Amino acid sequence: MAGRTPSVVVLDYGSGNLRSAVRAVERAGASVTLTADLDAAMAADGLLVPGVGAYEACMKGLRAIRGERIIARRLSGNCPVLGICVGMQILFERGIEHGVETEGCGEWPGVVERLQAPIVPHMGWNTVDVPTGTRLFDGLQDERFYFVHSYGVRDWKLVTNDRTPDAYQPLVTWAEHGGDRFVAAVENGPLCATQFHPEKSGDAGAQLLRNWVTSL
Amino acid sequence: MTLAVRVIPCLDVDAGRVVKGINFTDLRDAGDPVELARTYDAEGADELTFLDISASSDGRATTLEMVSKVAEEVFIPLTVGGGIRSVDDVDRMLRAGADKIGVNTAAIARPELIAEIAHRFGNQVLVLSLDARRVSGDVRTDSGYEVTTHGGRTSTGIDAVAWAARAAELGAGEILLNSMDADGTRDGFDVEMITAVRSVVDIPVIASGGAGTVDHFAPAVTAGADAVLAASVFHFGTLRISDVKSALADAGHPIR
């Protein structure tokens, strides 16, 4: 819709570099609020869930503001949510870091576990294997994105059936590092997520965020 | 291997201004960090590293403001090093907009700082900056390399390769390996030292020190560097980032 500015809340539930995320989404055409306020997060056209650091610390921070309920409630109402990096990982069932197992939001089945690659963290600009029908990666099939993580989801297990609406059929983007293959992004109805940092991925990341904001 | 070799320009910052030998003809103000960051971004830099050389706390506070300005305008990863002594220093830098933090002297004095930072913010934020050189005189280490401080002027007698391994164990996410022998020579990277450090750590290694021509970069990567960093050759316009990337690609290394 021409002239409409979608509203986005960037969920503030801990430290880390949130400023870049806020600015990047603003540049993508949204009016952005950085807050932990539940009502604001529910009312926004889009909710962005960032995440930096350890899984356990992120879930603790998220629970402290009842973030997992905000996410679940938005999804019940078909309201878009975008998770980035650990903000993607916490959408899965659980994470295992340093032997510590932490329950996640469980929106998707699967475990976040240490990457099995010769050099970890996986740090830098990598290619991704984009599925057909993607909206998030529209025009970005051959671009590199910036990753920085030691853990990932190596199995995609969500079960759908022939009654699942097309828009909810999950589109999974994969990436590979040092021989290990892991989920780089998921599009699944109102819930999207990227393991890489679009807000740090230059022009390609800016386009991905525009694609998301435009869909709100 | 599909991960691209990162090419990283390093900028010295004093009290929020980029200083020392910036010589871009197309810039109105070569000391403006945002303008410089944009220029390097446009040339294809994969990350930017700012080294805060401010001597005073006022200068450091001004650098924080600078980091936030750059982070609001330039959307590639930013590393900030120099004068980081505590978890609180890291927190302030991250909140200002840095993505990664370089720690050097403070970690030599108190290695637990590495674990403290990694525990609080994850190891991916922590770059151990390691200024190393070949031992000389009475100094002996197992690897033949030692850690130095004060820009290579002060010997510590600490084995540089062992220190790299220990830092990785403590939770460093990356090692910025500066060769104090090669630094400023423009004769090429210290590939032997890169190989020595690469063989003991399984975290990314950034090679630094000695870049003079585009042909110097590929051997550093072949020796095991995941990223290459340079300062003066980029600032003076001796080399362009795009030329370095072409040379890396010609040598068969993936680039962005």
Interface residues (C-beta under 8 A of the other chain):
Chain A: S15 G16 N17 R19 S20 R23 A24 V52 G53 A54 A57 P118 I119 V120 P121 H122 M123 G124 W125 N126 T127 R144 Y146 V148 H149 S150 E176 H177 G178 H197 E199 K200 S201 G202 G205 A206
Chain B: M1 T2 L3 A4 V5 R6 D41 D46 S68 A71 E72 E73 F75 I76 P77 D91 L94 R95 A96 G97 A98 D99 K100 H119 R120 F121 G122 N123 Q124 V125 G173 E174 D202 I203 P204 D226 A227 R256
